[in-house]
């Protein structure tokens, strides 16, 4: 896969190669994208008919970048006589300033060309290597090139303009230029993407944030966001870099929802620049100690579009929290069920967990009072549609076998749920972490019922049900000959006995019996699961194990942050610290930005974590990982109107201090130091 460069602002982003070029491909997602549509599939720069080569790329910020280019292959023996700078920014439009510099003592005549094309592909078409039946049209309007696509009332358009007039044709723009000695030539190209509504206007114009922000306004807004986050002072440079990068990435991943007018966190670039139930919830849990203000809009939107009916196409059920919301052509014409789609069995209990954790941290009882009907509906879903087999466990099976997700847990790839010998179970399936989430959700909702709604009978009922679930779970999921919890139960209630990272989520939920927690921790940090960088999604030795398998052997930073939190919950601080240290060391090799996933090779085999070829970067719950690791290492835990600070910093990390941690206590500082080696 090519090395890709991305810039983004809101839901609009550009992905290119290191030269800044965009070429049509269904193999990797380069292009100009906005709200699930690729507006530009071709944007290729040539000088005198030749492609350029990159000397350097400035990626300091997420919303603009500069490519430093020269014609031909760079050489130690022949100095470049011409260089080209491509300054690129996203600010509602896609802007590119081209600067051609002449480094010689004579004028030069050059032909500069931008090939421009659009396919208006839906993101699902790119991801699944499909092509739409229709095609885009191109027309020249004066000095502008207009590319357009219509399908009934679905209308998308991009208009390209230049500050210096050029020769415009339906495939691009050509500039015949003269650059004087030691001088420069410049033009500014603007590609304005239009998401056209029924009234002929770009319906993004109604967004509170607007479409006409300047780069300076974006820069000021991002700086304000970063300045409001608690300050980190630490001795360990990889931690400082990862923290700074994480906060910046979370700032960049915010977008204005067309449907709800709220600022939400997109799940990740390039595939998931939209609201996801599971991803948004986990990111909120990770970021809560540092960015509590970003949570209420997400919680409110998830509650506002909670399932209210039975809809097989969308996997919708009353009380269910959504999986994914899309705005593209395939969703609009119901060729994909994402308007929204509810195919996730974990987002509903996770929603309850997030709301309780948010209230415990902030003391915001008004939100809990306002959402009482939605909370009760979510609990009812756990007990009814989630408990489809009447066994007291959450099982999942899509209602839509054509376009629905078969696996509706976080490991949703087709081969992710398997027996240890590699066989795939039938449906429905009950993965172990779903039961842990359900247990935790009922315990937490009982607390809200007792302390906020003053419904003691409901609280006691939920506590009884949680206790019964924990008892049954520890009986039915425990693999006696392996000393761990099964990945799932199959349709017949038999154990799907693979050893997986899901058992770490069980520790986080609290469903694990105390006398088994140490055994679970030993598996997680043992040689089959822990690589030295982090815990694999599937243990080595399982038949489907593959260190480059998406959910069957790779290492996921978000997964590891939850596992570390779970180990911390059961008092295994040294083990939690090993995961924290491994993740932060891995982040150093990724320049502070942890990707969606990386290969599960053991650290003894490679001196660096090996990239997974199609990992999203930035991704929200990977950006949230260093934040949660900080919480674990400093032992931050809300208790009534106080913040408990109980640090256990791994060896070699030195001093860690966080200033002005917000919460119901106001703002407090936390300090921790490494234990001795």
C-alpha positions as CSV (number, residue, x, y, z in Angstrom):
1,X,0.0,0.0,0.0
2,X,1.2,3.5,-0.8
3,X,2.3,5.9,2.0
4,X,-0.7,8.2,2.3
5,X,-0.9,11.8,3.6
6,X,-4.2,13.1,4.9
7,X,-5.6,16.5,6.1
8,X,-9.1,17.0,7.5
9,X,-11.5,19.5,9.0
10,X,-14.9,18.3,10.2
11,X,-16.2,15.6,7.9
12,X,-14.2,16.9,4.9
13,X,-10.8,15.4,4.2
14,X,-8.2,14.7,1.6
15,X,-6.0,11.7,1.2
16,X,-3.1,11.7,-1.3
17,X,0.3,10.1,-1.9
18,X,3.5,11.8,-0.7
19,X,3.6,14.0,-3.8
20,X,0.1,15.3,-3.1
21,X,-1.3,13.4,-6.1
22,X,-4.7,11.7,-6.1
23,X,-5.3,9.0,-8.6
24,X,-8.4,6.9,-9.2
25,X,-8.3,3.6,-7.5
26,X,-10.7,1.2,-5.7
27,X,-7.7,-0.3,-3.9
28,X,-6.9,2.5,-1.5
29,X,-9.0,5.6,-0.6
30,X,-7.2,8.6,-2.0
31,X,-9.4,11.6,-2.9
32,X,-11.4,14.6,-1.6
33,X,-14.2,13.3,0.6
34,X,-17.1,14.8,2.4
35,X,-20.0,13.0,4.1
36,X,-19.2,9.6,2.6
37,X,-18.7,10.7,-1.0
38,X,-15.4,11.0,-2.9
39,X,-15.7,14.3,-4.8
40,X,-12.2,14.2,-6.4
41,X,-10.7,10.9,-7.6
42,X,-8.0,12.5,-9.8
43,X,-5.8,15.5,-8.9
44,X,-2.4,14.9,-10.5
45,X,0.3,17.6,-11.0
46,X,2.8,17.5,-13.9
47,X,5.5,19.9,-15.0
48,X,6.4,19.7,-18.7
49,X,4.5,16.4,-18.8
50,X,6.5,14.8,-15.9
51,X,5.4,13.8,-12.5
52,X,7.2,15.3,-9.5
53,X,9.0,13.7,-6.6
54,X,8.7,14.7,-2.9
55,X,11.7,15.9,-1.0
56,X,9.7,16.5,2.2
57,X,6.2,16.8,3.5
58,X,5.1,19.1,6.3
59,X,2.5,17.3,8.4
60,X,2.6,19.4,11.6
61,X,-1.1,20.2,11.6
62,X,-4.1,18.1,10.5
63,X,-5.9,20.7,8.5
64,X,-3.1,21.9,6.2
65,X,0.2,20.6,4.8
66,X,3.0,21.5,2.3
67,X,4.6,19.2,-0.2
68,X,8.1,20.1,-1.3
69,X,8.7,18.7,-4.8
70,X,11.2,18.6,-7.6
71,X,11.0,17.4,-11.2
72,X,12.7,14.0,-11.9
73,X,14.5,11.9,-9.4
74,X,16.5,13.8,-6.7
75,X,20.2,13.3,-7.2
76,X,23.4,14.0,-5.3
77,X,25.1,15.0,-8.6
78,X,22.6,17.2,-10.3
79,X,21.0,20.1,-8.4
80,X,17.4,20.8,-9.0
81,X,16.9,23.9,-11.1
82,X,13.1,24.1,-10.4
83,X,11.2,23.3,-7.3
84,X,7.4,23.3,-6.6
85,X,5.6,23.9,-3.4
86,X,2.0,22.6,-2.9
87,X,0.4,24.2,0.1
88,X,-2.9,22.5,0.8
89,X,-5.6,23.3,3.3
90,X,-9.1,22.0,4.2
91,X,-11.5,24.8,5.4
92,X,-14.9,23.8,4.0
93,X,-13.3,23.8,0.6
94,X,-10.1,22.1,-0.7
95,X,-7.5,24.8,-1.4
96,X,-4.1,24.3,-3.0
97,X,-1.6,27.0,-3.6
98,X,1.0,26.0,-6.3
99,X,4.3,27.9,-6.2
100,X,6.9,27.2,-8.9
101,X,10.4,28.5,-8.0
102,X,13.2,29.1,-10.6
103,X,16.6,28.6,-9.0
104,X,18.6,29.5,-12.2
105,X,20.0,32.7,-13.6
106,X,17.8,32.6,-16.7
107,X,14.0,32.7,-17.3
108,X,12.3,29.4,-17.9
109,X,9.1,28.5,-19.8
110,X,7.1,25.7,-18.3
111,X,3.8,23.9,-18.8
112,X,2.1,23.1,-15.5
113,X,-0.9,20.8,-15.7
114,X,-3.4,19.6,-13.1
115,X,-5.4,16.5,-14.3
116,X,-8.8,16.6,-12.5
117,X,-11.5,14.0,-12.3
118,X,-14.3,12.8,-10.1
119,X,-16.2,9.5,-9.7
120,X,-18.4,10.6,-6.8
121,X,-17.9,7.1,-5.3
122,X,-19.7,6.2,-2.1
123,X,-17.2,5.2,0.6
124,X,-18.8,1.7,0.6
125,X,-18.0,1.3,-3.1
126,X,-14.4,2.0,-2.5
127,X,-14.1,-0.2,0.6
128,X,-15.9,-3.1,-1.2
129,X,-14.4,-2.6,-4.6
130,X,-17.7,-1.8,-6.4
131,X,-18.6,0.8,-9.0
132,X,-21.9,2.7,-9.4
133,X,-23.9,2.2,-12.6
134,X,-23.9,5.9,-13.5
135,X,-21.1,8.3,-14.1
136,X,-20.0,11.8,-13.4
137,X,-20.2,14.6,-16.0
138,X,-17.7,17.4,-16.6
139,X,-18.3,20.8,-18.1
140,X,-16.3,24.0,-18.5
141,X,-18.0,27.2,-17.3
142,X,-15.8,30.1,-18.2
143,X,-12.6,29.7,-16.3
144,X,-14.1,27.0,-14.0
145,X,-14.2,23.2,-14.3
146,X,-17.5,21.8,-12.9
147,X,-17.8,18.1,-12.1
148,X,-21.2,16.8,-11.2
149,X,-23.2,13.6,-10.4
150,X,-27.0,13.2,-10.2
151,X,-29.1,10.2,-9.3
152,X,-32.7,11.3,-8.9
153,X,-32.6,13.8,-6.0
154,X,-29.1,12.8,-5.0
155,X,-26.8,15.6,-6.3
156,X,-23.1,16.1,-5.7
157,X,-20.9,18.6,-7.4
158,X,-17.4,20.0,-7.2
159,X,-16.3,23.3,-8.8
160,X,-12.6,24.0,-9.4
161,X,-11.4,27.6,-9.8
162,X,-7.9,29.1,-10.2
163,X,-6.7,32.6,-9.2
164,X,-4.6,32.7,-12.3
165,X,-6.5,31.9,-15.5
166,X,-5.4,28.8,-17.3
167,X,-6.6,26.7,-20.3
168,X,-9.5,24.6,-18.9
169,X,-10.8,21.4,-20.4
170,X,-13.0,18.6,-19.1
171,X,-10.0,16.7,-17.8
172,X,-8.2,19.5,-16.0
173,X,-6.3,22.8,-16.2
174,X,-3.1,23.7,-18.0
175,X,-0.9,26.8,-17.3
176,X,1.8,27.9,-19.7
177,X,4.0,30.0,-17.5
178,X,7.3,31.9,-17.6
179,X,9.3,32.2,-14.3
180,X,12.0,34.8,-14.3
181,X,15.5,34.1,-12.9
182,X,15.4,33.5,-9.1
183,X,11.7,34.3,-9.1
184,X,8.5,32.4,-8.5
185,X,5.0,31.9,-10.1
186,X,1.9,31.1,-8.0
187,X,-1.7,30.3,-8.4
188,X,-4.4,29.2,-5.9
189,X,-6.7,26.4,-6.9
190,X,-10.0,25.9,-5.0
191,X,-12.1,22.8,-5.3
192,X,-15.5,23.6,-3.7
193,X,-17.5,20.4,-2.9
194,X,-21.3,20.8,-2.9
195,X,-23.5,18.4,-1.0
196,X,-26.7,19.6,-2.7
197,X,-30.0,19.2,-1.1
198,X,-33.5,19.2,-2.5
199,X,-33.6,23.0,-2.6
200,X,-30.4,23.2,-4.7
201,X,-28.3,24.5,-1.8
202,X,-25.4,22.8,0.0
203,X,-27.2,21.6,3.1
204,X,-24.0,21.9,5.1
205,X,-24.6,25.6,5.1
206,X,-27.0,25.1,8.0
207,X,-24.3,23.7,10.2
208,X,-23.5,25.9,13.2
209,X,-19.8,25.8,12.5
210,X,-20.3,26.9,8.8
211,X,-18.4,26.2,5.7
212,X,-16.5,29.5,5.3
213,X,-13.9,29.3,8.1
214,X,-10.5,30.5,7.2
215,X,-7.4,28.5,8.0
216,X,-6.5,31.1,10.7
217,X,-9.9,30.6,12.3
218,X,-9.4,26.8,12.3
219,X,-6.0,27.2,13.7
220,X,-7.3,29.5,16.5
221,X,-10.1,27.1,17.3
222,X,-7.8,24.1,17.5
223,X,-5.4,26.0,19.8
224,X,-8.3,26.9,22.1
225,X,-9.4,23.3,22.2
226,X,-5.9,22.1,23.1
227,X,-5.3,24.9,25.7
228,X,-8.4,23.8,27.6
229,X,-7.1,20.2,28.1
230,X,-5.3,19.4,31.4
231,X,-1.5,20.1,31.1
232,X,0.8,17.1,31.2
233,X,4.3,17.4,32.6
234,X,6.4,14.3,32.4
235,X,9.9,13.0,32.1
236,X,9.1,10.4,29.4
237,X,9.2,12.0,26.0
238,X,7.1,9.3,24.1
239,X,4.3,9.9,26.6
240,X,4.4,13.7,26.1
241,X,4.4,13.3,22.4
242,X,1.6,10.8,22.4
243,X,-0.5,12.9,24.7
244,X,-0.1,16.0,22.5
245,X,-0.8,14.0,19.3
246,X,-3.9,12.4,20.8
247,X,-5.5,15.7,21.9
248,X,-4.8,17.2,18.5
249,X,-6.3,14.2,16.7
250,X,-9.4,14.2,18.8
251,X,-9.8,17.9,18.0
252,X,-9.4,17.1,14.3
253,X,-11.9,14.2,14.4
254,X,-14.7,16.4,15.6
255,X,-17.4,17.1,13.0
256,X,-20.8,18.8,12.8
257,X,-23.6,16.4,12.3
258,X,-25.9,17.4,9.4
259,X,-28.8,15.6,11.0
260,X,-28.5,16.7,14.6
261,X,-26.5,20.0,14.5
262,X,-24.2,18.7,17.3
263,X,-20.4,18.4,17.3
264,X,-19.5,14.7,17.5
265,X,-16.3,12.6,17.2
266,X,-15.8,10.7,14.0
267,X,-14.5,7.2,14.5
268,X,-11.5,7.4,12.2
269,X,-10.0,8.3,8.8
270,X,-10.5,7.3,6.1
271,X,-13.2,4.7,6.4
272,X,-15.1,5.8,9.5
273,X,-15.5,9.6,9.4
274,X,-19.0,9.4,11.0
275,X,-20.7,8.6,14.2
276,X,-20.3,5.1,15.5
277,X,-22.0,3.9,18.7
278,X,-19.3,1.6,20.0
279,X,-16.3,3.7,18.9
280,X,-17.8,6.9,20.2
281,X,-18.6,5.4,23.5
282,X,-15.2,3.9,24.1
283,X,-13.5,7.1,23.0
284,X,-15.7,9.0,25.5
285,X,-14.7,6.6,28.3
286,X,-11.0,7.1,27.4
287,X,-11.2,10.8,27.1
288,X,-13.5,11.5,30.1
289,X,-10.9,12.6,32.6
290,X,-9.4,15.1,30.2
291,X,-12.3,16.2,27.9
292,X,-15.6,15.7,29.7
293,X,-17.2,18.5,27.7
294,X,-17.2,16.4,24.4
295,X,-19.4,13.7,25.9
296,X,-22.9,15.3,26.3
297,X,-23.6,15.8,22.6
298,X,-22.6,12.2,21.8
299,X,-24.7,10.8,24.7
300,X,-27.7,12.9,23.7
301,X,-27.5,12.0,20.0
302,X,-27.1,8.2,20.8
303,X,-30.2,8.5,23.0
304,X,-32.1,10.6,20.5
305,X,-31.9,8.0,17.7
306,X,-32.3,5.0,19.9
307,X,-34.1,2.2,18.2
308,X,-37.9,2.5,18.5
309,X,-39.3,-0.3,16.2
310,X,-38.5,-3.6,14.5
311,X,-36.8,-3.0,11.2
312,X,-35.0,-6.0,9.8
313,X,-33.2,-4.0,7.1
314,X,-31.5,-1.8,9.7
315,X,-31.2,-4.4,12.4
316,X,-33.2,-1.9,14.5
317,X,-35.0,-3.1,17.7
318,X,-36.7,-1.0,20.4
319,X,-34.2,0.3,22.9
320,X,-31.1,-0.6,20.8
321,X,-28.3,2.0,20.4
322,X,-27.1,2.5,16.9
323,X,-24.0,1.1,15.3
324,X,-23.2,3.5,12.4
325,X,-24.7,6.5,10.7
326,X,-24.0,7.3,7.0
327,X,-24.9,10.1,4.5
328,X,-23.8,8.7,1.2
329,X,-25.6,7.5,-1.9
330,X,-25.8,3.9,-1.1
331,X,-27.4,4.6,2.3
332,X,-29.7,7.2,0.8
333,X,-31.1,4.7,-1.8
334,X,-31.2,1.9,0.9
335,X,-28.6,-0.2,-0.8
336,X,-26.8,0.0,2.6
337,X,-28.8,0.1,5.8
338,X,-26.9,2.9,7.5
339,X,-29.5,5.6,8.0
340,X,-28.8,4.7,10.8
341,X,-27.7,1.0,11.1
342,X,-28.2,-0.8,14.5
343,X,-26.1,-3.9,13.9
344,X,-24.1,-3.9,17.1
345,X,-24.9,-5.9,20.2
346,X,-22.5,-4.1,22.5
347,X,-23.4,-0.4,21.9
348,X,-26.5,-0.6,24.1
349,X,-24.9,-1.8,27.4
350,X,-21.9,0.4,26.6
351,X,-24.2,3.4,26.4
352,X,-25.4,2.7,29.9
353,X,-21.8,2.3,31.2
354,X,-20.8,5.6,29.6
355,X,-23.7,7.6,31.1
356,X,-22.9,6.3,34.6
357,X,-19.2,7.0,34.2
358,X,-19.9,10.5,32.9
359,X,-22.2,11.2,35.9
360,X,-19.7,9.8,38.4
361,X,-17.0,12.1,36.9
362,X,-19.0,15.3,36.3
363,X,-22.0,15.2,38.7
364,X,-24.3,16.0,35.8
365,X,-27.5,14.5,37.1
366,X,-29.7,16.6,34.9
367,X,-28.6,14.6,31.8
368,X,-29.3,11.4,33.7
369,X,-32.8,12.6,34.7
370,X,-33.5,13.7,31.2
371,X,-32.5,10.3,29.7
372,X,-34.3,8.1,32.2
373,X,-36.8,6.8,29.6
374,X,-34.0,6.0,27.1
375,X,-31.9,4.3,29.9
376,X,-34.8,2.1,30.9
377,X,-35.5,1.2,27.2
378,X,-31.8,0.2,26.8
379,X,-32.1,-2.1,29.9
380,X,-35.3,-3.6,28.4
381,X,-33.4,-4.3,25.2
382,X,-30.8,-6.3,27.1
383,X,-33.5,-8.3,28.8
384,X,-35.6,-9.0,25.6
385,X,-34.1,-8.6,22.2
386,X,-30.6,-9.0,23.4
387,X,-31.7,-12.1,25.4
388,X,-33.2,-13.6,22.2
389,X,-32.7,-17.2,23.3
390,X,-34.1,-16.7,26.8
391,X,-30.9,-17.9,28.5
392,X,-30.1,-14.6,30.2
393,X,-27.1,-13.9,27.8
394,X,-26.9,-11.4,25.0
395,X,-26.8,-13.2,21.7
396,X,-26.6,-11.6,18.3
397,X,-27.7,-12.5,14.8
398,X,-28.4,-10.1,12.0
399,X,-32.0,-9.6,10.8
400,X,-30.6,-8.6,7.4
401,X,-28.6,-11.5,5.9
402,X,-27.9,-9.6,2.7
403,X,-26.2,-6.4,3.9
404,X,-26.2,-6.7,7.7
405,X,-23.1,-7.4,9.8
406,X,-22.8,-11.1,10.7
407,X,-20.5,-10.4,13.7
408,X,-22.0,-7.6,15.9
409,X,-19.3,-7.3,18.5
410,X,-16.2,-5.1,18.3
411,X,-14.4,-8.0,16.5
412,X,-16.7,-7.8,13.5
413,X,-14.7,-9.4,10.7
414,X,-16.0,-12.7,9.4
415,X,-13.3,-15.0,10.9
416,X,-13.0,-13.2,14.3
417,X,-15.2,-15.5,16.4
418,X,-13.9,-19.1,16.2
419,X,-13.2,-22.2,18.2
420,X,-9.6,-22.8,19.1
421,X,-9.4,-25.4,16.3
422,X,-10.4,-22.7,13.8
423,X,-14.0,-23.8,13.1
424,X,-16.5,-21.0,12.9
425,X,-19.7,-21.4,15.0
426,X,-23.1,-20.8,13.6
427,X,-25.5,-18.1,14.6
428,X,-26.6,-16.7,17.0
429,X,-23.5,-16.1,19.0
430,X,-22.9,-14.8,22.5
431,X,-19.4,-13.4,22.9
432,X,-18.0,-13.2,26.4
433,X,-17.4,-9.4,26.6
434,X,-21.1,-8.8,25.8
435,X,-22.0,-10.5,29.0
436,X,-19.5,-8.5,31.0
437,X,-20.8,-5.2,29.5
438,X,-24.4,-6.3,30.4
439,X,-23.3,-7.1,34.0
440,X,-21.5,-3.7,34.4
441,X,-24.4,-1.9,32.8
442,X,-26.9,-3.3,35.2
443,X,-24.7,-2.5,38.2
444,X,-24.2,1.0,37.1
445,X,-27.8,1.6,36.1
446,X,-28.8,0.4,39.6
447,X,-26.6,3.1,41.0
448,X,-28.3,5.8,38.9
449,X,-31.7,4.4,39.7
450,X,-31.0,4.6,43.5
451,X,-29.1,8.0,43.6
452,X,-30.8,10.0,40.8
453,X,-34.2,8.6,40.1
454,X,-34.8,7.3,43.7
455,X,-36.3,4.1,42.4
456,X,-35.0,1.7,44.9
457,X,-37.1,-1.3,43.8
458,X,-35.7,-1.0,40.2
459,X,-32.2,-0.7,41.6
460,X,-32.5,-3.8,43.7
461,X,-34.0,-5.7,40.8
462,X,-31.0,-4.8,38.5
463,X,-28.5,-5.7,41.2
464,X,-30.1,-9.1,41.7
465,X,-30.1,-9.7,37.9
466,X,-26.4,-8.6,37.7
467,X,-25.4,-11.0,40.5
468,X,-27.2,-13.9,38.9
469,X,-25.6,-13.1,35.5
470,X,-22.2,-13.1,37.1
471,X,-22.8,-16.4,38.8
472,X,-24.0,-18.1,35.6
473,X,-21.4,-16.6,33.5
474,X,-18.5,-17.9,35.7
475,X,-20.1,-21.3,35.4
476,X,-20.9,-21.4,31.7
477,X,-18.0,-19.5,30.1
478,X,-15.1,-20.9,32.1
479,X,-12.9,-23.3,30.1
480,X,-11.7,-25.6,32.8
481,X,-8.9,-27.3,30.9
482,X,-7.4,-24.0,29.9
483,X,-8.0,-21.8,32.9
484,X,-9.6,-18.9,30.9
485,X,-13.0,-17.7,29.7
486,X,-14.4,-18.9,26.3
487,X,-14.6,-16.4,23.5
488,X,-18.3,-17.1,23.1
489,X,-21.1,-19.5,23.4
490,X,-22.5,-21.0,20.2
491,X,-26.2,-21.4,19.3
492,X,-26.4,-24.6,21.4
493,X,-24.8,-23.0,24.4
494,X,-21.5,-24.8,23.9
495,X,-18.2,-23.0,24.5
496,X,-16.4,-21.3,21.6
497,X,-13.1,-22.0,23.3
498,X,-10.6,-19.8,21.6
499,X,-8.3,-17.8,23.9
500,X,-8.7,-14.1,23.0
501,X,-8.1,-10.6,24.3
502,X,-11.8,-10.4,25.1
503,X,-11.0,-11.8,28.5
504,X,-9.3,-8.5,29.3
505,X,-12.7,-6.7,28.8
506,X,-14.2,-9.1,31.3
507,X,-11.7,-7.8,33.9
508,X,-12.8,-4.2,33.1
509,X,-16.4,-5.1,33.5
510,X,-16.0,-6.7,36.9
511,X,-17.8,-9.9,36.0
512,X,-14.7,-12.1,36.7
513,X,-14.7,-13.9,40.1
514,X,-11.9,-12.6,42.3
515,X,-10.2,-16.0,42.6
516,X,-9.9,-16.3,38.8
517,X,-8.7,-12.8,38.0
518,X,-5.0,-13.6,38.5
519,X,-5.2,-16.5,36.1
520,X,-6.8,-14.3,33.5
521,X,-4.1,-11.7,34.0
522,X,-1.4,-14.4,33.6
523,X,-2.9,-15.4,30.3
524,X,-3.0,-11.8,29.0
525,X,0.6,-11.2,29.9
526,X,1.8,-14.6,28.9
527,X,3.9,-15.5,25.9
528,X,1.0,-16.5,23.7
529,X,-0.8,-13.2,24.1
530,X,1.6,-10.4,25.1
531,X,4.0,-9.3,22.3
532,X,6.0,-6.9,24.4
533,X,4.2,-4.0,22.7
534,X,0.7,-5.2,23.7
535,X,-1.8,-8.0,23.9
536,X,-2.8,-9.8,20.7
537,X,-6.5,-10.0,19.7
538,X,-6.0,-13.8,19.5
539,X,-3.5,-16.0,21.2
540,X,-0.7,-17.6,19.3
541,X,-1.4,-21.3,19.1
542,X,-5.0,-20.9,18.2
543,X,-5.7,-22.3,14.8
544,X,-6.8,-19.0,13.2
545,X,-4.0,-17.0,14.8
546,X,-2.3,-14.7,12.3
547,X,-0.1,-11.7,13.4
548,X,-1.5,-9.8,10.4
549,X,-5.1,-11.0,10.9
550,X,-7.4,-8.0,11.5
551,X,-9.0,-9.5,14.6
552,X,-7.1,-12.7,14.9
553,X,-3.6,-11.8,16.0
554,X,-3.0,-8.1,15.5
555,X,-2.6,-5.7,18.5
556,X,-5.2,-3.0,18.9
557,X,-4.2,0.0,21.1
558,X,-7.8,0.7,22.2
559,X,-8.2,-3.0,23.2
560,X,-5.1,-2.8,25.3
561,X,-6.2,0.4,27.1
562,X,-9.4,-1.4,28.2
563,X,-7.3,-4.5,29.2
564,X,-5.0,-2.3,31.3
565,X,-8.0,-0.6,33.0
566,X,-9.3,-4.1,33.8
567,X,-6.1,-5.3,35.2
568,X,-6.0,-2.1,37.3
569,X,-9.5,-2.8,38.6
570,X,-8.4,-6.2,40.0
571,X,-5.3,-4.8,41.6
572,X,-2.8,-6.1,39.0
573,X,-1.0,-2.8,38.8
574,X,2.4,-4.1,37.6
575,X,0.7,-6.0,34.8
576,X,-1.3,-3.0,33.8
577,X,1.9,-1.0,33.8
578,X,3.6,-3.4,31.4
579,X,0.8,-2.8,28.9
580,X,1.0,0.9,29.4
581,X,4.8,1.0,28.9
582,X,4.6,-1.3,25.8
583,X,1.9,0.9,24.2
584,X,3.8,4.1,24.8
585,X,7.0,2.6,23.4
586,X,5.0,1.5,20.3
587,X,3.6,5.1,20.0
588,X,7.1,6.4,19.9
589,X,7.7,4.4,16.7
590,X,4.5,5.8,15.2
591,X,5.5,9.5,16.0
592,X,3.0,9.6,18.8
593,X,0.0,8.5,16.8
594,X,-1.1,5.0,17.6
595,X,-2.9,3.4,14.6
596,X,-6.1,1.4,14.6
597,X,-4.0,-1.8,14.8
598,X,-0.5,-3.1,14.2
599,X,0.9,-6.5,13.6
600,X,1.1,-9.1,16.4
601,X,4.7,-10.1,15.9
602,X,6.7,-10.5,19.1
603,X,9.0,-7.7,20.1
604,X,12.0,-10.0,20.0
605,X,11.4,-10.6,16.3
606,X,11.2,-6.9,15.3
607,X,12.8,-3.8,16.9
608,X,9.7,-1.8,16.0
609,X,5.9,-2.5,15.8
610,X,5.0,-3.5,12.2
611,X,2.3,-1.5,10.6
612,X,-1.0,-3.1,9.6
613,X,-1.5,-2.2,5.9
614,X,-5.1,-0.7,6.0
615,X,-5.2,0.6,9.6
616,X,-7.2,3.9,10.1
617,X,-5.0,6.8,11.2
618,X,-6.0,8.9,13.0
619,X,-8.6,6.8,14.7
620,X,-10.6,8.1,17.7
621,X,-10.3,5.2,20.1
622,X,-6.6,4.8,19.3
623,X,-6.2,8.6,19.9
624,X,-8.0,8.0,23.2
625,X,-5.6,5.2,24.3
626,X,-2.8,7.3,25.8
627,X,-5.4,9.3,27.8
628,X,-6.8,6.1,29.4
629,X,-3.3,4.8,30.0
630,X,-2.5,8.0,31.9
631,X,-5.6,7.4,34.0
632,X,-4.5,3.9,34.8
633,X,-0.9,4.8,35.7
634,X,-2.0,7.6,38.0
635,X,-4.9,5.5,39.5
636,X,-7.5,8.2,38.9
637,X,-10.9,7.2,40.1
638,X,-13.9,9.4,41.0
639,X,-15.4,8.9,44.5
640,X,-18.4,11.0,45.5
641,X,-17.1,14.6,45.1
642,X,-13.5,13.7,45.3
643,X,-10.9,12.3,42.8
644,X,-8.9,9.4,44.2
645,X,-5.3,9.5,43.0
646,X,-3.4,6.2,43.5
647,X,-0.4,6.2,41.1
648,X,1.6,3.2,40.1
649,X,3.9,4.4,37.3
650,X,5.9,1.7,35.4
651,X,9.7,1.7,35.7
652,X,11.6,4.0,33.4
653,X,8.8,6.6,32.9
654,X,9.9,8.9,35.7
655,X,7.7,11.7,36.9
656,X,4.1,12.2,35.5
657,X,2.0,15.2,36.6
658,X,-1.3,16.3,35.2
659,X,-2.6,19.8,36.1
660,X,-6.2,20.9,36.4
661,X,-8.1,17.6,36.0
662,X,-11.8,18.7,35.6
663,X,-14.7,17.0,37.4
664,X,-17.3,17.4,40.1
665,X,-14.5,18.3,42.5
666,X,-13.6,21.4,40.4
667,X,-10.0,21.0,39.2
668,X,-7.2,19.0,40.8
669,X,-3.6,18.0,40.1
670,X,-2.3,14.5,40.0
671,X,1.3,13.3,40.4
672,X,3.0,10.0,40.2
673,X,6.6,8.7,39.9
674,X,8.1,5.5,38.6
675,X,8.6,2.6,41.0
676,X,12.2,1.5,41.1
677,X,13.4,-1.0,38.4
